[in-house]
Amino acid sequence: MKFDLTHLKDFLRNSIIPYAFPHINKEGWKFVAVFAVVTALLAWIWAPLGVAGLVLTVWCYFFFRDPERVTPLIDGIVVSPADGKVQMITKINGPKELGLQDKQFTRISVFMSVFNVHVNRAPASGTITKTAYIKGKFFNATLDKASKDNERQLLAMETIDGKEIAFVQIAGLVARRILCFAKKGSKYLAGERFGLIRFGSRLDVYLPEGVEPMVCLGQTMIAGETVLANLKSGYNQVLGEKR
């Protein structure tokens, strides 16, 4: 009986390789290189240190993984801009840095641990109308005060339906670098990459008044795929329970 190499190749290509050697964001290669060089030096000094360095190098590689995502093609949807868990859902005025302090929004906060994918994706299709970068502190990103005290990048967007939303990259206790490629006038489709944060942080999304979340506290988010809300629908806020 002949061994069919075709099935083995398909298995490796579709099941093993994508998980063992995922595609990583180009911003990550310099960090992986630095970790690898340090690992080599540590191994030269003392082999057990080299093992520890290798573990950290592998972690760094996986931290910057940048998988493809499938965004639902539904008019008016808002998708999660980050992987992680829904930490807070709050009725609140918009960020004053974007001139939205007199408008009511529902803020959904998604917390990213150091083990989540950290590439951020546009929550909706539209045009960036305003940006603001605020230097700040580095409190734990799970705290409510992180929204106004931590270092953050704010963006306002006019969706293709004419609605106004906002989203904010927030540095956390470990995260010390926010990267944002979006500028005023930039156009995005929902789910397209617009930045990333190193190394553990939070993304806030501000839904306009009258639009209720379709997710609940504690729910796990997949950036670019999980639908947070539909700007055209009249859904009530979704509730959930652990099972």
C-alpha positions as CSV (number, residue, x, y, z in Angstrom):
1,M,0.0,0.0,0.0
2,K,1.5,3.3,-1.1
3,F,1.7,6.2,1.4
4,D,-0.1,9.3,0.0
5,L,2.2,12.3,0.5
6,T,-0.5,14.6,-0.8
7,H,-2.7,14.2,2.3
8,L,0.3,14.7,4.6
9,K,1.3,17.9,2.7
10,D,-2.3,19.2,2.9
11,F,-2.4,18.4,6.6
12,L,0.8,20.2,7.3
13,R,-0.1,23.2,5.2
14,N,-3.6,23.7,6.6
15,S,-3.4,22.4,10.1
16,I,0.1,22.5,11.5
17,I,2.1,25.2,9.8
18,P,-0.4,28.1,10.3
19,Y,-0.5,27.5,14.1
20,A,3.2,26.6,14.6
21,F,4.5,29.3,12.3
22,P,1.8,32.0,12.0
23,H,2.2,35.1,9.9
24,I,3.5,38.0,12.0
25,N,3.1,41.8,11.6
26,K,6.1,43.5,10.0
27,E,6.5,45.6,13.1
28,G,7.4,42.5,15.0
29,W,10.4,41.3,13.1
30,K,12.9,43.8,14.7
31,F,11.8,42.7,18.2
32,V,12.1,39.0,17.3
33,A,15.6,39.8,16.0
34,V,16.6,41.6,19.2
35,F,15.3,38.7,21.3
36,A,17.2,36.2,19.2
37,V,20.5,38.1,19.5
38,V,20.1,38.4,23.2
39,T,19.2,34.7,23.4
40,A,22.4,33.8,21.6
41,L,24.5,35.9,24.0
42,L,22.8,34.4,27.0
43,A,23.4,30.9,25.6
44,W,27.0,31.7,25.2
45,I,27.3,32.9,28.8
46,W,25.3,30.0,30.3
47,A,23.1,27.4,28.5
48,P,20.1,27.6,30.9
49,L,19.9,31.3,30.2
50,G,19.8,30.6,26.5
51,V,16.8,28.3,27.1
52,A,15.0,31.0,29.0
53,G,15.8,33.5,26.2
54,L,14.5,31.0,23.6
55,V,11.2,30.8,25.4
56,L,10.9,34.6,25.4
57,T,11.9,34.8,21.7
58,V,9.1,32.3,20.8
59,W,6.6,34.3,22.9
60,C,7.7,37.6,21.2
61,Y,7.2,35.9,17.8
62,F,3.7,34.8,18.7
63,F,2.8,38.1,20.3
64,F,3.1,39.8,16.9
65,R,1.1,37.2,15.0
66,D,-1.2,38.8,12.5
67,P,-3.8,36.2,11.2
68,E,-6.3,36.8,8.4
69,R,-9.8,37.5,9.6
70,V,-13.2,37.2,7.9
71,T,-15.4,40.3,8.4
72,P,-19.1,39.8,7.8
73,L,-20.4,41.7,4.8
74,I,-23.4,43.3,6.5
75,D,-24.4,46.9,6.1
76,G,-24.0,49.1,9.2
77,I,-22.1,46.6,11.4
78,V,-19.5,47.6,13.9
79,V,-17.0,44.9,14.6
80,S,-14.5,44.5,17.4
81,P,-11.3,46.4,16.8
82,A,-9.3,44.0,19.1
83,D,-9.0,40.5,20.3
84,G,-9.7,40.1,24.0
85,K,-12.7,40.3,26.4
86,V,-15.4,42.9,26.9
87,Q,-14.3,44.5,30.2
88,M,-16.9,47.3,30.4
89,I,-20.1,48.6,28.7
90,T,-20.9,52.1,29.8
91,K,-23.2,55.0,28.9
92,I,-21.0,58.0,28.7
93,N,-20.3,61.3,26.9
94,G,-17.8,61.2,24.1
95,P,-14.1,62.0,24.4
96,K,-13.5,65.8,24.7
97,E,-10.3,65.4,22.8
98,L,-12.4,64.7,19.7
99,G,-15.0,67.4,20.5
100,L,-17.6,64.8,21.4
101,Q,-18.1,65.7,25.0
102,D,-21.6,67.0,24.5
103,K,-22.9,63.8,22.8
104,Q,-24.0,60.6,24.4
105,F,-22.4,57.3,23.5
106,T,-22.3,53.7,24.6
107,R,-18.6,52.8,25.3
108,I,-17.5,49.2,24.8
109,S,-14.1,48.4,26.3
110,V,-12.2,45.4,25.0
111,F,-9.1,44.4,27.2
112,M,-6.2,42.6,25.5
113,S,-3.9,40.5,27.6
114,V,-0.3,39.9,26.6
115,F,-1.4,36.6,25.0
116,N,-4.0,38.1,22.6
117,V,-3.3,39.2,19.0
118,H,-2.5,42.9,19.2
119,V,-3.1,44.0,15.7
120,N,-6.1,46.5,15.7
121,R,-8.8,46.7,13.0
122,A,-11.2,49.4,12.0
123,P,-14.5,48.8,13.7
124,A,-16.6,50.1,10.8
125,S,-16.4,51.3,7.2
126,G,-15.9,55.0,6.8
127,T,-13.5,58.0,6.9
128,I,-11.4,59.2,9.8
129,T,-12.5,62.7,10.6
130,K,-10.3,63.6,13.5
131,T,-7.4,62.1,15.5
132,A,-5.8,63.1,18.8
133,Y,-2.8,61.6,20.6
134,I,-2.6,62.1,24.4
135,K,0.4,61.4,26.5
136,G,-0.5,60.0,29.8
137,K,0.1,57.4,32.5
138,F,0.2,53.6,32.4
139,F,-2.5,52.4,34.8
140,N,-3.8,48.9,34.5
141,A,-6.0,49.0,31.4
142,T,-8.8,47.1,33.1
143,L,-9.5,50.2,35.3
144,D,-12.1,52.7,34.2
145,K,-9.8,55.7,34.8
146,A,-7.5,54.4,32.1
147,S,-9.9,55.9,29.5
148,K,-9.0,59.4,30.7
149,D,-5.6,59.1,32.4
150,N,-3.6,56.7,30.3
151,E,-1.6,57.3,27.2
152,R,-4.0,56.9,24.2
153,Q,-4.7,57.4,20.5
154,L,-8.2,58.7,19.7
155,L,-10.0,58.5,16.4
156,A,-13.3,59.7,15.2
157,M,-15.0,58.2,12.1
158,E,-17.9,59.1,9.9
159,T,-19.3,55.8,8.7
160,I,-20.5,55.3,5.1
161,D,-24.0,55.6,6.5
162,G,-23.3,59.1,7.9
163,K,-23.1,57.9,11.6
164,E,-20.4,59.2,14.0
165,I,-18.4,56.7,16.0
166,A,-15.1,56.9,17.9
167,F,-12.5,54.4,18.9
168,V,-9.5,54.7,21.2
169,Q,-6.3,52.7,21.6
170,I,-5.2,52.8,25.3
171,A,-1.8,51.9,26.6
172,G,-1.8,49.7,29.7
173,L,0.4,48.7,32.6
174,V,2.7,46.7,30.3
175,A,2.0,48.4,27.0
176,R,4.3,51.3,26.4
177,R,3.9,51.9,22.6
178,I,0.8,52.7,20.6
179,L,1.2,52.4,16.8
180,C,-1.5,54.0,14.7
181,F,-1.3,54.2,10.9
182,A,-4.7,56.1,10.5
183,K,-4.7,59.8,9.7
184,K,-7.4,62.4,9.2
185,G,-9.0,61.6,5.8
186,S,-8.0,57.9,5.8
187,K,-10.7,55.6,4.5
188,Y,-11.2,52.1,6.0
189,L,-13.4,49.1,5.5
190,A,-14.6,47.4,8.6
191,G,-12.0,44.9,9.7
192,E,-9.0,46.5,7.9
193,R,-5.8,46.9,10.0
194,F,-5.1,50.4,11.3
195,G,-2.5,49.9,14.1
196,L,-1.3,47.8,17.0
197,I,-0.3,48.2,20.7
198,R,2.7,46.7,22.5
199,F,2.3,44.7,24.9
200,G,-1.1,44.4,26.6
201,S,-3.7,47.1,26.5
202,R,-7.3,48.1,25.7
203,L,-9.5,49.4,22.9
204,D,-12.6,51.5,23.5
205,V,-15.4,51.8,20.9
206,Y,-18.0,54.6,21.2
207,L,-21.4,53.7,19.7
208,P,-23.8,56.6,18.9
209,E,-26.8,57.2,21.1
210,G,-29.6,54.8,20.3
211,V,-27.3,52.0,19.1
212,E,-27.2,49.1,21.6
213,P,-24.4,46.6,21.9
214,M,-24.9,43.1,20.6
215,V,-22.2,41.7,22.9
216,C,-22.1,41.3,26.7
217,L,-19.7,41.6,29.6
218,G,-17.0,38.9,29.7
219,Q,-17.6,37.9,26.1
220,T,-14.5,37.0,24.0
221,M,-13.9,39.2,21.0
222,I,-12.2,38.4,17.7
223,A,-10.9,41.5,16.0
224,G,-12.5,42.1,12.6
225,E,-15.0,39.3,13.1
226,T,-17.1,39.7,16.2
227,V,-20.1,42.0,15.6
228,L,-20.4,44.6,18.4
229,A,-23.4,46.4,17.0
230,N,-25.5,47.2,14.0
231,L,-25.9,51.0,13.3
232,K,-29.1,50.3,11.4
233,S,-30.9,48.0,13.8
234,G,-33.0,48.6,16.8
235,Y,-31.7,45.8,19.0
236,N,-31.9,46.0,22.7
237,Q,-28.6,45.5,24.7
238,V,-27.7,41.9,24.7
239,L,-27.4,40.1,28.1
240,G,-25.4,36.9,28.8
241,E,-24.6,34.3,31.4
242,K,-21.7,31.9,32.0
243,R,-22.5,28.3,31.0
